[in-house]
Amino acid sequence: MVLRIAETTRRTLLRHLLCALASLLIIAAGCGGEGEPAGNDGSPEDNGSGEDAIYTETNIYLDKVVEWNPQPAGSARGNTAGIIDKNLMPILNDRAIGPPEGIGSYSRGDDCLAVGINGSAAFRFQEGFYIYNGPGDDFITFEGSFAWGGAVDGLCCELAHVEVSEDLETWYYNSAEAYDVNPDPSEDSDAYQYYNVQGLHGNNPTWANHTEDVQAQQIVDGFWVDIPDTFVSKDFRPWDPYLGGDGFDLDTFRSKQDDSPWPEDGKMKYVRIIDDDTILDGQDWAKPWSLGAQMQSALGI
């Protein structure tokens, strides 16, 4: 679950040792941008690998689109500003790169890269870093999701399968997926119906926003409601419990080639989202309004 720079050198390790001996205050400030190992609660933690590693105080995000396989969006989505062009094709923008700009359950916002119905895209995490498997979730993906009237079963989002890779050649799928296909829209003609969903990208709104503090919310009796005096700071860390988005544990990923589990010493570098028109947003009645799956951001834990 921790993040680690791909290669460490004796010189860099020595510099950090000297920095630690010089001043605890310098360590707290980051010692030239890099600090001590951090677990998911912000406390020092052994990475469990038995190898030396250097950690960073800075959140780790996507930094590059490495695969781009768009498909047309719904017929009503032409000219969606900076996301879908007049011909209904997704625009290759840089909005999935870097930190999220979520605004909670009440609005989608425009900070996302859409792939269209049945489209896909793959992204690289920040150069110089890998994501390792550890206790609990190892990375979080964020989409531009929102809930009609705050209702959880009125969540409007485009779900996607998630795959991960070390090298862009061997891909692993998430074996923990669960969802209902094509629920009956007559149950609620004003919103998407999302029941029994897990292991898919896009099933939760995003509160994390690096530009401003955002009111934190929780689910009460089927609705997203404000948590009094609780906000997600613009200086959020990965272990903040109210970031939103969808967490993924590398323990649940299996090889698409032979169904073997994610390797114990695997170094996850790439994440792919794949829209599927048989899952919820792809219902015939809803397709005109579908952007396809969207990536707003992804954060390593």
C-alpha positions in Angstrom: 0.0 0.0 0.0 3.0 2.3 0.4 4.7 4.1 -2.5 8.4 3.8 -3.2 10.8 5.4 -5.6 11.8 2.8 -8.2 15.6 3.0 -7.6 17.6 4.2 -4.5 21.2 5.1 -4.5 23.8 5.0 -1.8 24.4 8.8 -2.2 20.7 9.6 -1.8 20.4 7.3 1.3 23.5 9.0 2.8 22.0 12.4 2.2 18.8 11.5 4.0 20.7 10.0 6.9 22.8 13.2 7.3 19.6 15.2 7.1 18.0 13.2 9.8 21.0 13.6 12.1 21.1 17.3 11.5 17.6 18.2 12.6 14.3 16.6 13.3 12.7 19.9 12.1 14.3 19.5 8.7 12.9 16.0 8.5 9.4 17.3 9.3 9.7 19.8 6.6 10.5 17.2 4.0 14.3 17.3 3.9 14.5 18.5 0.3 11.1 17.2 -0.6 11.3 13.7 0.7 10.4 12.5 4.2 10.2 9.4 6.3 8.1 6.3 5.4 4.4 6.9 5.9 1.6 4.3 6.5 -2.1 4.9 5.7 -2.6 6.7 9.0 0.4 9.0 8.4 2.6 7.2 10.9 6.0 5.7 10.2 5.7 2.2 8.9 8.1 -0.6 7.7 7.4 -1.3 4.0 7.7 -5.0 4.7 9.9 -5.6 1.7 13.2 -5.9 3.6 14.7 -3.4 1.2 15.7 0.2 1.7 13.3 2.7 0.3 12.7 6.4 0.1 9.3 7.9 0.6 7.8 11.2 -0.3 5.6 13.6 1.6 3.9 14.5 -1.6 0.8 12.7 -2.9 1.4 10.5 -6.0 -0.9 10.9 -9.0 -1.1 10.0 -12.7 1.3 11.8 -14.9 0.7 10.5 -18.4 -2.0 8.9 -20.7 -0.2 5.9 -22.2 -3.2 4.2 -24.0 -6.1 6.0 -25.7 -8.9 4.0 -27.2 -12.0 6.4 -27.2 -15.4 5.6 -28.5 -18.4 8.0 -29.2 -20.3 9.3 -26.3 -24.1 9.5 -26.1 -26.0 11.4 -28.8 -26.9 14.2 -26.4 -23.3 14.9 -25.2 -21.9 16.7 -28.2 -19.8 19.8 -27.4 -19.5 19.0 -23.7 -16.9 21.6 -22.8 -13.4 20.3 -23.2 -14.6 16.6 -22.8 -16.6 15.6 -25.9 -16.3 17.3 -29.3 -19.1 18.1 -31.8 -18.7 14.6 -33.4 -19.4 12.9 -30.0 -15.8 11.8 -29.7 -13.9 12.2 -26.4 -11.2 14.9 -26.3 -7.8 13.8 -25.2 -7.2 16.4 -22.4 -4.9 16.5 -19.4 -7.6 16.6 -16.8 -6.9 13.2 -15.3 -3.3 14.2 -14.7 -2.4 15.4 -11.2 -4.7 15.9 -8.2 -8.6 15.8 -8.3 -10.9 18.8 -8.1 -13.9 17.1 -6.6 -16.9 19.0 -5.3 -18.9 16.3 -3.6 -22.2 14.6 -4.2 -24.0 17.6 -5.7 -22.3 18.2 -9.0 -20.1 16.4 -11.5 -17.8 19.2 -12.5 -15.7 19.2 -15.6 -12.3 18.0 -14.2 -12.2 14.7 -16.1 -11.1 12.7 -19.1 -14.0 10.7 -20.7 -13.5 7.6 -22.9 -17.0 7.3 -24.4 -19.3 4.3 -24.4 -17.1 1.1 -24.5 -13.9 3.2 -24.7 -10.8 2.8 -22.6 -7.6 4.5 -21.5 -4.5 3.6 -19.5 -2.5 5.9 -17.3 0.9 5.9 -15.7 1.5 6.8 -12.1 4.2 9.5 -11.4 7.5 8.7 -13.0 10.0 7.3 -10.4 7.4 5.7 -8.3 5.7 2.2 -8.0 2.7 1.1 -6.0 3.3 -2.0 -3.9 0.7 -4.3 -2.3 0.1 -3.7 1.4 -2.6 -4.0 4.0 -6.0 -2.6 2.7 -6.5 -0.4 -0.4 -3.4 0.5 -2.4 -4.8 3.2 -4.7 -7.9 5.3 -5.2 -9.5 6.3 -8.5 -11.8 9.4 -8.8 -14.6 10.1 -11.3 -17.0 13.0 -11.8 -19.9 11.3 -10.1 -22.9 13.0 -8.4 -26.2 12.0 -6.8 -29.6 13.4 -7.9 -31.1 15.0 -4.8 -28.3 13.5 -2.7 -29.9 10.0 -3.0 -27.4 7.2 -3.0 -29.4 5.1 -5.4 -29.7 8.2 -7.6 -26.0 8.3 -8.2 -25.2 9.5 -11.7 -21.9 8.1 -12.9 -20.4 6.0 -15.6 -18.8 2.8 -14.1 -15.7 1.1 -15.5 -13.7 -2.0 -15.1 -10.2 -1.4 -13.6 -7.0 -3.2 -14.7 -3.4 -2.7 -13.5 0.0 -3.5 -14.9 3.7 -3.3 -14.2 4.8 -3.1 -17.8 1.9 -2.4 -20.1 2.1 -6.0 -21.3 0.7 -8.2 -18.6 -2.6 -6.9 -17.2 -4.5 -7.9 -14.1 -8.3 -7.5 -13.7 -10.2 -6.9 -10.5 -11.7 -10.2 -9.3 -13.8 -8.4 -6.6 -16.2 -6.9 -9.1 -20.0 -7.1 -8.4 -22.8 -5.3 -10.1 -26.4 -5.6 -11.5 -26.7 -5.3 -15.2 -29.5 -3.1 -16.7 -31.8 -2.5 -13.7 -35.3 -1.5 -14.6 -35.4 2.2 -15.2 -39.2 2.3 -14.4 -38.2 2.1 -10.7 -37.0 5.7 -11.0 -37.2 7.5 -14.3 -35.2 10.4 -13.1 -31.9 8.7 -12.1 -29.6 5.8 -12.6 -30.1 2.9 -10.3 -26.9 1.5 -8.8 -27.4 -1.5 -6.6 -24.9 -4.3 -5.5 -21.9 -2.4 -7.0 -18.3 -3.0 -5.8 -14.9 -3.2 -7.4 -15.8 -0.8 -10.2 -14.4 2.7 -10.9 -16.9 5.6 -10.6 -19.3 4.4 -7.9 -18.6 7.2 -5.4 -18.5 11.0 -5.7 -15.3 12.9 -5.2 -14.7 15.3 -2.3 -10.9 15.6 -2.6 -10.0 18.9 -4.2 -6.5 20.4 -4.2 -7.8 24.0 -4.8 -10.2 24.4 -1.8 -11.6 22.8 1.3 -14.8 20.7 0.6 -17.6 19.9 3.0 -17.3 16.2 4.0 -20.4 14.0 3.7 -21.6 10.6 4.7 -24.5 8.3 3.9 -27.5 8.5 6.2 -30.7 6.6 5.4 -29.8 6.4 1.7 -28.8 10.0 1.3 -25.5 11.9 1.3 -25.6 14.4 4.1 -23.1 16.9 5.5 -20.9 15.9 8.5 -21.1 19.0 10.8 -17.8 20.8 11.2 -15.9 18.3 9.0 -14.1 19.2 5.8 -11.7 17.7 3.4 -8.7 20.0 3.3 -7.1 21.1 0.1 -3.9 19.7 1.7 -5.5 16.3 2.0 -3.4 13.1 2.5 -4.3 9.6 1.1 -5.5 8.3 4.5 -8.2 11.1 4.9 -11.4 9.1 5.4 -13.6 11.5 3.5 -11.8 11.8 0.1 -14.5 9.9 -1.8 -13.6 8.0 -4.9 -13.1 4.2 -5.1 -10.4 2.3 -3.3 -8.7 -0.8 -4.8 -6.6 -3.5 -3.1 -4.0 -5.3 -5.3 -4.8 -8.5 -3.4 -8.0 -8.8 -5.5 -6.4 -8.5 -8.9 -5.8 -11.5 -11.1 -3.8 -12.1 -14.3 -5.9 -11.9 -17.6 -3.5 -14.5 -19.0 -3.6 -17.3 -16.4 -5.7 -16.0 -13.5 -2.7 -16.0 -11.2 -2.8 -13.5 -8.3 -1.0 -10.2 -8.3 2.7 -11.0 -7.6 3.8 -10.6 -4.0 6.6 -8.3 -5.1 4.7 -6.7 -7.9 5.4 -3.1 -8.8 2.2 -1.5 -10.1 2.9 1.4 -12.5 -0.2 1.6 -14.8 -3.9 1.6 -14.4 -6.6 1.2 -17.1 -10.3 2.0 -17.1 -12.7 0.2 -19.5 -16.2 1.4 -20.0 -18.8 -1.4 -20.6 -22.2 -0.6 -22.1 -23.8 -3.5 -20.3 -23.2 -1.9 -16.9 -25.8 0.5 -15.7 -24.9 3.7 -17.6 -25.0 1.7 -20.8 -28.8 1.1 -20.5 -30.6 1.8 -23.7 -32.7 4.5 -22.1 -29.7 6.3 -20.7 -27.2 6.0 -23.5 -27.9 9.5 -25.0 -26.6 11.1 -21.8 -23.6 8.9 -21.3 -20.1 10.3 -21.4 -18.7 6.8 -21.0 -16.3 6.2 -18.1 -14.3 9.2 -16.9 -11.1 9.5 -15.0 -10.7 12.6 -12.8 -7.6 11.5 -10.9 -6.0 8.5 -9.3 -4.0 8.6 -6.0 -1.5 6.1 -4.7 -1.7 5.2 -1.0 
